[in-house]
């Protein structure tokens, strides 16, 4: 007799681990509803959160729970004995990232597998970020600059609850211990009365994207890009299919993030209590843990919009704990490369991860070089206001962003060199040529064709 998970897998065509993942995210909604009505002490709330999250990990990975248990135990040990030591950060960073990489070494394959390493990579960022926050707090205290963002070392129960928060234990989003403490203490309760309706909105959005992904992947599948039929397509249609495939593939991530965010909203974790000007400020007061900005993503006209809208909390984590910590290099380009290298290592050993993040670096750098040239030419800006030109530019930019987002995603999904290199060769390495030329030749060529406007006498006087 089939168990329910196996039956759903056979019915949908998805793998059993994928079904378990979706069911676990969905069960976080009733867990969040129960928590909202839980009138109890912080200890009881932490216990409820911890037990719920541990059960979810057990349901998905069984005995492999011990990997996260070891991570919690190591963190508690480091926090207890090295909280005031300069060794806290290197010990935590090396242990957690090293353990994850060893896990990748023993479990990795040529496909993206849903194994214990998936939630563990989420956990690694959360616990390394905690070490950063504790270390920063101790440094502020040594300088007599303690403020309301400083944190004390968490108790073991609090640490377990923080680690296993049900709505984010599998796929994120990331959040700080400070936010978690305010949530548990009830500081957000008065501000989250609209959480059920907002969570329902996220649930519906996530369900929609999940359906589109499932339907779309039947039309343009991974296997199609490796097929002889794809090789026979025209150069133009190869790129159209590549863009369609990339969009559908991204919807897989978007759907699960929206569903997870909806559950976190229902718990009451996502209230924004930052002041205008702080990073977390947003006109929507319940979007404090947003991992995908759907409006920005669907209206992209440049790759900078993808970076702004996609995997928001992870990008913020890397910006705060990696990019800004590399300022001693005195070079933004090197800091950017260092942050992307960390992301590639965090994902694993496959060459595809490194190529994808290198592509991101090249395309973002290209856009930053080229965009000001267009903006500083008045004649071009006047021309861009013409209705027909506006339409043509819109179509061109949508084609560019969708198609080459698919191009950049190919190594990330296909992982192994043989697969992504084959698809790139079939597409005549178009994206690689575009991005290399964009970084080397586009700026001088465009400056020759579109020189910046000379400042007027009045402008010079104003300066």
C-alpha positions in Angstrom: 0.0 0.0 0.0 1.3 3.4 -1.0 1.9 5.9 1.7 0.4 9.4 1.1 3.7 11.0 0.1 4.5 8.2 -2.4 0.9 8.5 -3.8 1.2 12.3 -4.2 4.6 11.8 -5.9 3.2 9.3 -8.4 0.2 11.5 -9.1 2.2 14.7 -9.6 5.3 13.3 -11.1 7.4 15.1 -8.5 10.0 13.3 -6.3 9.1 12.2 -2.8 11.6 14.7 -1.2 9.9 17.5 -3.2 6.4 16.4 -2.0 7.7 16.3 1.6 9.2 19.8 1.2 5.9 21.3 0.0 3.8 19.5 2.6 6.2 20.8 5.3 5.9 24.4 4.1 2.1 24.0 4.0 1.8 22.5 7.5 3.6 25.6 8.8 0.3 27.6 8.1 -1.8 25.7 10.8 1.3 25.7 13.0 1.4 29.5 12.7 -2.3 29.8 13.3 -2.0 27.9 16.5 1.0 30.0 17.6 -1.0 33.2 17.1 -3.5 32.0 19.7 -0.9 30.7 22.0 -1.1 32.9 25.1 1.9 31.7 27.0 5.3 32.6 28.3 8.4 33.1 26.1 9.7 29.7 27.3 6.5 27.9 26.2 6.6 29.7 22.8 10.2 28.8 22.2 9.4 25.2 23.1 6.5 25.1 20.7 8.6 26.6 17.9 11.5 24.3 18.6 9.5 21.1 18.7 7.5 22.0 15.5 10.7 22.7 13.6 12.4 19.5 14.7 9.4 17.4 13.7 9.5 19.0 10.2 13.2 18.1 9.8 12.5 14.5 11.1 9.6 14.2 8.5 11.9 15.3 5.7 15.3 13.8 6.6 14.8 11.3 9.5 18.0 10.4 11.3 19.9 13.1 9.3 18.5 15.4 11.9 21.7 14.8 13.8 23.6 17.2 11.4 21.6 20.2 12.5 21.7 19.0 16.2 25.5 19.0 16.0 25.4 22.5 14.5 23.3 23.7 17.4 25.5 22.0 19.9 28.7 23.5 18.4 27.1 27.0 18.3 26.0 26.7 21.9 29.6 25.6 22.9 31.2 28.5 20.9 28.8 31.0 22.4 29.2 29.8 25.9 33.0 29.7 26.0 34.1 32.2 23.3 31.4 34.9 23.4 33.9 37.6 24.5 36.8 36.1 22.5 38.0 37.1 19.1 38.0 33.4 18.3 34.2 33.2 18.3 33.8 34.4 14.7 36.5 32.3 13.0 35.5 29.2 15.0 31.9 29.5 14.0 32.6 30.4 10.4 35.1 27.6 9.8 33.1 25.0 11.6 29.7 25.6 10.0 30.9 26.3 6.5 33.5 23.5 6.7 30.8 21.0 7.9 28.5 22.0 5.0 31.2 21.6 2.4 32.1 18.1 3.8 28.4 17.3 3.6 28.4 18.4 -0.1 31.5 16.3 -0.8 29.8 13.1 0.5 26.3 13.7 -0.9 26.6 15.6 -4.1 25.6 14.2 -7.5 25.2 15.5 -11.0 21.6 16.8 -10.3 20.1 19.1 -7.7 19.1 16.8 -4.9 16.8 17.6 -1.9 18.9 16.2 0.9 19.8 17.3 4.4 22.4 19.7 3.0 19.5 21.9 1.6 18.1 23.0 5.0 21.7 22.9 6.4 22.9 25.6 4.1 20.1 27.8 5.4 21.1 27.0 9.0 24.7 27.7 8.3 24.0 31.3 7.3 21.7 31.8 10.3 24.3 30.5 12.8 27.3 32.3 11.3 25.2 35.5 11.2 24.5 35.0 14.9 28.2 34.8 15.6 28.7 38.0 13.7 26.0 39.7 15.7 27.3 38.5 19.1 30.8 39.6 18.1 29.7 43.0 17.0 27.7 43.4 20.2 30.7 42.6 22.3 32.8 45.1 20.3 30.2 47.9 20.9 30.2 47.1 24.6 34.0 47.3 24.8 33.7 50.8 23.2 30.8 51.8 25.5 28.5 52.1 22.5 25.9 49.5 23.3 22.5 50.2 21.6 19.2 48.4 21.1 20.6 46.3 18.3 23.1 44.6 20.6 22.2 41.1 21.6 23.1 38.8 24.5 24.1 35.1 24.1 20.9 33.0 23.6 19.9 30.2 26.0 20.0 26.7 24.6 16.2 26.6 24.2 16.1 30.0 22.5 19.0 28.9 20.2 17.1 25.7 19.2 13.9 27.6 18.5 15.8 30.2 16.5 17.4 27.5 14.5 14.3 25.4 13.8 11.7 28.1 13.3 9.1 26.0 11.3 8.3 28.4 8.5 11.9 28.9 7.5 13.8 25.8 8.6 13.8 24.3 5.1 14.1 27.1 2.6 14.6 30.3 4.6 14.1 33.3 4.7 17.0 34.4 6.9 16.3 36.6 9.9 18.3 37.8 12.9 18.1 36.7 16.5 17.0 40.3 17.4 13.9 40.0 15.2 13.2 36.5 16.6 13.4 37.8 20.2 11.0 40.7 19.5 8.6 38.2 17.8 8.7 35.7 20.7 8.4 38.5 23.3 5.2 39.7 21.7 6.4 43.1 20.5 5.0 42.5 17.1 1.5 41.2 18.1 -0.2 44.5 18.1 1.0 45.2 14.6 0.2 41.9 12.9 -3.6 41.9 13.0 -3.6 41.9 9.2 -1.3 38.9 9.0 -4.0 36.3 8.0 -5.1 38.2 4.9 -1.5 39.0 4.0 -0.4 35.4 4.5 -3.4 34.3 2.3 -2.1 36.7 -0.5 1.4 35.1 -0.3 -0.2 31.6 -0.3 -2.2 32.3 -3.4 0.8 33.9 -5.2 3.0 30.9 -4.3 0.4 28.5 -5.5 0.0 30.3 -8.8 3.7 30.3 -9.4 3.9 26.6 -8.5 1.2 25.7 -11.0 2.9 27.8 -13.7 6.2 26.0 -13.0 4.6 22.6 -13.2 2.8 23.3 -16.4 5.7 25.2 -18.0 8.2 22.5 -17.2 6.2 20.1 -19.2 6.5 22.5 -22.2 10.2 23.5 -21.9 11.9 20.9 -19.7 15.5 20.5 -18.7 15.8 17.5 -20.9 14.7 19.5 -23.9 17.7 21.8 -23.8 19.9 18.7 -23.9 18.0 17.1 -26.8 18.8 16.8 -30.5 15.6 18.6 -31.2 16.8 21.7 -29.4 20.0 21.6 -31.5 18.0 21.7 -34.6 16.2 24.9 -33.6 17.1 28.2 -35.3 19.6 30.5 -33.4 16.7 32.9 -32.5 14.4 30.1 -31.3 17.1 28.5 -29.2 17.3 31.8 -27.2 13.5 32.1 -27.0 13.3 28.6 -25.5 16.2 29.3 -23.3 14.4 32.4 -21.9 11.1 30.5 -21.4 13.0 27.6 -19.7 14.8 30.1 -17.4 11.6 31.9 -16.4 9.8 28.6 -15.6 12.8 27.4 -13.6 12.9 30.6 -11.5 9.2 30.2 -10.7 10.1 27.1 -8.8 12.2 29.1 -6.3 9.7 31.9 -6.3 6.8 29.7 -5.4 8.4 28.0 -2.5 9.7 31.3 -1.1 6.3 32.9 -1.3 4.7 29.9 0.4 7.3 30.0 3.2 6.9 33.7 3.6 3.2 33.4 4.0 3.7 30.9 6.8 6.2 33.3 8.5 3.7 36.1 8.1 1.0 34.0 9.8 3.3 33.3 12.7 3.8 37.0 13.1 7.5 37.2 12.5 7.6 39.6 9.6 6.6 42.9 11.0 8.8 45.8 10.0 9.9 47.8 13.0 12.7 49.7 11.3 12.7 53.5 10.8 12.5 55.1 7.3 16.0 54.9 5.9 16.9 51.6 7.5 17.3 48.6 5.2 14.2 46.9 6.3 11.8 49.8 5.8 9.0 49.2 3.4 5.6 50.7 2.8 4.1 47.3 3.6 4.6 46.6 7.3 4.4 42.8 7.1 7.1 42.3 4.4 10.1 42.2 6.8 11.1 38.7 5.6 10.3 39.0 1.9 12.6 36.9 -0.2 11.1 37.7 -3.6 9.8 41.1 -4.7 7.3 39.9 -7.3 6.5 43.3 -8.8 10.1 44.2 -9.3 10.9 40.7 -10.7 8.1 40.7 -13.2 8.9 44.2 -14.4 12.7 43.8 -14.9 14.4 45.9 -17.5 17.9 45.2 -16.4 19.7 42.5 -14.4 20.1 44.9 -11.5 16.4 44.4 -10.9 16.9 40.6 -10.6 19.5 41.2 -7.9 17.2 43.6 -6.1 14.1 41.3 -6.2 15.4 37.7 -6.1 16.5 35.9 -3.0 16.4 39.2 -1.1 17.2 38.0 2.4 20.2 35.9 1.4 21.5 38.8 -0.7 21.1 41.0 2.3 22.9 38.5 4.5 25.9 38.4 2.1 25.9 42.2 1.8 26.0 42.7 5.6 28.3 39.8 6.7 30.6 39.4 3.7 30.6 42.3 1.2 30.8 45.1 3.9 33.4 43.1 5.9 35.7 43.1 2.8 36.0 46.9 2.8 39.6 46.5 4.0 40.3 45.6 0.3 39.6 49.2 -0.6 38.1 48.0 -3.9 34.4 47.5 -4.5 35.0 45.2 -7.5 37.1 42.9 -5.3 34.6 43.0 -2.5 31.8 42.2 -5.0 33.9 39.3 -6.4 34.6 38.1 -2.9 30.9 38.1 -2.0 29.9 36.2 -5.1 32.7 33.7 -4.5 31.4 33.1 -1.0 27.9 32.5 -2.5 29.3 30.0 -5.0 31.3 28.1 -2.3 28.2 28.1 -0.1 26.2 26.4 -2.8 28.8 23.6 -3.4 31.6 22.3 -5.6 29.9 22.1 -9.0 31.5 24.3 -11.7 28.0 25.5 -12.6 27.7 27.6 -9.4 30.9 29.4 -10.0 30.1 30.1 -13.7 26.6 31.5 -12.8 27.9 33.9 -10.1 30.8 35.0 -12.4 28.2 35.7 -15.1 26.3 37.8 -12.5 29.4 39.8 -11.8 30.0 40.4 -15.5 26.5 41.4 -16.4 26.0 43.7 -13.4 29.4 45.4 -14.1 28.5 45.8 -17.8 25.2 47.5 -16.9 26.8 49.8 -14.4 29.3 50.9 -17.1 26.8 51.4 -19.8 23.7 52.8 -18.1 25.2 56.2 -17.2 26.2 56.7 -20.8 22.6 56.5 -22.0 21.3 58.7 -19.1 23.8 61.5 -19.8 22.9 62.0 -23.5 20.0 64.4 -23.8 19.3 63.6 -27.5 19.0 59.9 -26.7 16.7 60.7 -23.7 14.4 62.8 -25.9 14.3 60.1 -28.5 13.4 57.5 -25.8 10.2 59.5 -25.0 8.7 58.8 -28.4 5.9 56.3 -28.1 7.1 53.9 -30.8 10.6 54.0 -29.4 9.3 53.3 -25.9 7.6 50.2 -27.1 10.6 49.0 -29.1 12.9 49.6 -26.1 10.5 47.8 -23.7 10.3 44.7 -26.0 14.1 44.7 -26.5 14.9 45.0 -22.8 12.3 42.3 -21.9 13.9 40.0 -24.5 17.4 40.8 -23.1 16.5 40.2 -19.5 14.4 37.1 -19.9 16.7 35.3 -22.4 20.0 36.1 -20.7 18.6 35.3 -17.3 18.0 31.9 -18.7 21.5 31.9 -20.1 23.0 32.7 -16.7 20.8 30.1 -14.9 21.9 27.2 -17.1 25.1 26.3 -15.2 23.2 26.7 -11.9 20.6 24.1 -12.8 22.7 21.7 -14.9 25.7 21.9 -12.6 28.2 19.7 -14.3 30.6 21.1 -16.9 29.6 18.6 -19.7 25.9 19.6 -19.6 26.1 23.4 -19.3 29.0 23.6 -21.8 27.1 21.6 -24.3 24.1 23.9 -24.1 26.3 27.0 -24.3 28.0 25.6 -27.4 24.7 24.8 -29.0 23.7 28.5 -28.4 27.1 29.6 -29.9 28.3 31.1 -26.6 26.1 34.2 -27.3 25.8 35.3 -23.7 29.5 34.8 -22.9 30.4 36.9 -26.0 27.9 39.6 -25.1 29.1 39.9 -21.5 32.8 39.9 -22.3 32.3 42.5 -25.1 30.1 44.5 -22.7 32.9 44.7 -20.1 35.7 45.3 -22.5 34.4 47.2 -25.6 30.9 48.6 -25.1 31.9 51.6 -22.9 34.5 53.2 -25.2 32.3 52.5 -28.3 29.2 54.0 -26.8 31.1 57.1 -25.5 32.3 57.7 -29.0 28.7 57.4 -30.4 26.9 59.0 -27.5 29.1 61.5 -25.8 27.9 63.0 -22.6 26.3 66.5 -22.8 28.6 69.4 -22.1 27.4 71.3 -19.0 26.0 74.7 -19.7 27.3 77.9 -18.3 24.3 78.0 -15.9 25.0 74.5 -14.8 28.7 75.3 -14.1 27.7 78.3 -12.1 25.2 76.2 -10.1 28.0 73.7 -9.4 
